[in-house]
Amino acid sequence: MSTHDTDTGNVGNDSLDRHPPSRAGSALRPVRYLAWGVIIGITLGFGAAELWHRNNPDPVPVAAEVLRSSIKSDFSLVDHTGKLVTDEDYRGKWLLVFFGFTNCPDVCPTALNEIAEVMERLGKNAEKVQPLFITVDPERDTPDRMAEFVAAFDPRIIGLTGTPDQIKASTKSFKVYYGKEVQKGAPDGYTMEHTASLYLIDPKGRFTRPYSYNATVDEISADLRGRM
């Protein structure tokens, strides 16, 4: 992903990006820093694994594999048509999973627009891919609202929402950070911080890799074609 708004941070290619905290969230900073430390640790593990694969025929270091295996694609949510779905409903397809919210001013629209471009670039291979947009703002993001939002980008993108507990469980599975941030001028007086990476899940439901928010449409499309 190539464009950032003022709420977005990143730590480089194949990283798990997230919105940085604002001054209003100072009371939660210790928790956020801990979460950010975990994210950085996972990111470094991914980087080590990729580098090892390029230069060594042997298996990647155990620590890197443990970090990679810690992310799971487990969820039970409601799609934008009101149907209850789980991760198992999408077996057999590559999943492109992005967490965000419909009131996001820039990051989420940019991400979904680029996901739509990736689907176009894939041509017939797009039939093997299912993009999922999972909200981190279940208070406002009803199925109807999610349906309206994803339709503005590509009809193949499925919006997923649920109860706060369901959203919490799904973000825990993907190791996604999110949190409410008071912000004057934002709709309802708040916005949402969240991890801004795109997750690739293989057809067997296994986490494969993250794409940084800085990853381009060309890079994502080429990587996906090479895996199919």
Secondary structure, DSSP 8 states (H G I E B T S, - for coil): -----TT-B--STT---B----GGGGGGHHHHHHHHHHHHHHHHHHHHHHHHHHH-SS---HHHHHHHHT-B---EEEETTS-EEEGGGGTTSEEEEEEE-TT-SSHHHHHHHHHHHHHHHHGGGGGGEEEEEEES-TTT--HHHHHHHHHTT-TT-EEEE--HHHHHHHHHHHT--EEEEE-TTSGGGEEEEEB--EEEE-TTSBEEEEE-TT--HHHHHHHHHHH-
